[in-house]
Amino acid sequence: MKLKQLTITILTFCVAAFSGMKVASAASFSVIADGLYNAGGLSFSPDGNLYVTEAGIGGSGACVPPSSGQGDSLCYGTSGAVTKIENGKTERILTGLPSLALPDGTGAAGPRDIKFDAQGKPYVLIGYGANPVFRDRNLGDTDLGKIIAADFNTNSWASVADLANYELANNPDGGDVGSNPLGFAMDGNKLVAVDAGANNLLSVNADGSNLQAIVAFPQDILANPVFPPSGTPSNEPAQVPSQGEEVRSQFATQPVPSSVTKGPDGAYYVSQFTGFPFPEDGAKIYRVGADGKPSVFADGFTQLTDLEFDTEGNLYALQYANQSAWKGDFDGSVIKMATDGTRTTLMSGNGLESPSALTIGADGAVYVTNRGDRPGLGQVLRIENVKSVPEPSSALGILAIGAFGVGWLHKKKSY
């Protein structure tokens, strides 16, 4: 089975690497929302309120087989939601959204990201996490695997683009068919999204026209891969070498793009979660320019889940964990990359666990969805004092943002 399939479920979420970076002691955080169910992306609306998606816990409806072909099925419900955070209070402002999850509510696919256009119209990306052929066959008419336009006033929505069906019809990377849209960005009148199951970056007009793949990301070839010990729990047991079996010196793994943001230079920046066996220090940030070709912008991360630029051109990267998740440690990190290539770890562990997304507020604070894989235990954190003294530049391969010029550094990111 193609290895992109192994991460479709785990990204709806499970793993990241020990970065070797010092923690910036000046950062502190507060919990501004709690009790969320598989919390995903978050975004500020033009009116200044913060909204976060909840993928829900599936339900007792029809089921689809897991992407790995092994384990419990993912079953359907309408427990997905969008939650508004205002003045220390939370309110589920959009409910009844489609959700797909394991029986215990984990591994959920559902509302995964939210963005607003310049007029304040909300768009929500709905994940899926399985082979699209089973969606219509088993679940009927559902918005899993799509981008929708929402109306909070009427608790209703309309489909804009069917990303899962695009994968089924086109399969741009030529491998096994699978779809799990995870993140997207607003770029004028376009929506630009990543599909972690399909390994591609797509764009579609806000009116739903001209859905197309921009690029399919290549496999990575791991040298001397590290696997979970034989007999230990794994989301892809067939790929774990059995006891006494010789471990391959090279192993092909899927890129698994997890988020996209538009850089001040006009290019798209895409984070990589990586596929099984989730190599520590193996995740990259890709830059996709106007020619549609991906280049490695920065490397040396582990299981990245989100990226965001601030108004000064600094790039913030979020690690789901600092070690491969099969080791059982889910401490994550927020890493700031300055325009000169310097990296600063703003927060690592100390309450930051399996984070799924981040955004930058007008107040300069970093807002993070925490415990994004834990139904009923998800949080939104506000990380303050992020303008700490940078550490020496890391030798992990970042290509300085400054190489693209400084004229764009004070332009605001498009949402």
VENGIPE-V765402 format. One record per run of one state. SS is the DSSP state (a for helix, b for strand, c for the rest). FROM is the first residue (numbers start at 0). LEN is the number of residues. If there is no record, write none. Layout:
# VENGIPE-V765402
ss->{SS & SS}
from->{FROM & FROM}
len->{LEN & LEN}
This chain:
# VENGIPE-V765402
ss->{c & a & c & b & c & b & c & b & c & b & c & b & c & b & c & b & c & b & c & b & c & b & c & b & c & a & c & b & c & b & a & c & b & c & b & c & b & c & b & c & b & c & b & c & a & c & b & c & b & c & b & c & b & c & b & c & b & c & b & c & a & c & b & c & b & c & b & c & b & c & b & c & a & c}
from->{0 & 3 & 10 & 22 & 23 & 27 & 36 & 38 & 44 & 49 & 54 & 62 & 64 & 73 & 86 & 88 & 101 & 108 & 109 & 110 & 116 & 121 & 126 & 129 & 130 & 132 & 139 & 145 & 151 & 155 & 162 & 170 & 178 & 179 & 180 & 187 & 189 & 195 & 199 & 205 & 211 & 216 & 219 & 223 & 236 & 239 & 249 & 253 & 256 & 262 & 267 & 272 & 282 & 288 & 293 & 301 & 303 & 309 & 314 & 319 & 324 & 327 & 330 & 337 & 342 & 353 & 356 & 360 & 365 & 370 & 377 & 384 & 400 & 404}
len->{3 & 7 & 12 & 1 & 4 & 9 & 2 & 6 & 5 & 5 & 8 & 2 & 9 & 13 & 2 & 13 & 7 & 1 & 1 & 6 & 5 & 5 & 3 & 1 & 2 & 7 & 6 & 6 & 4 & 7 & 8 & 8 & 1 & 1 & 7 & 2 & 6 & 4 & 6 & 6 & 5 & 3 & 4 & 13 & 3 & 10 & 4 & 3 & 6 & 5 & 5 & 10 & 6 & 5 & 8 & 2 & 6 & 5 & 5 & 5 & 3 & 3 & 7 & 5 & 11 & 3 & 4 & 5 & 5 & 7 & 7 & 16 & 4 & 11}
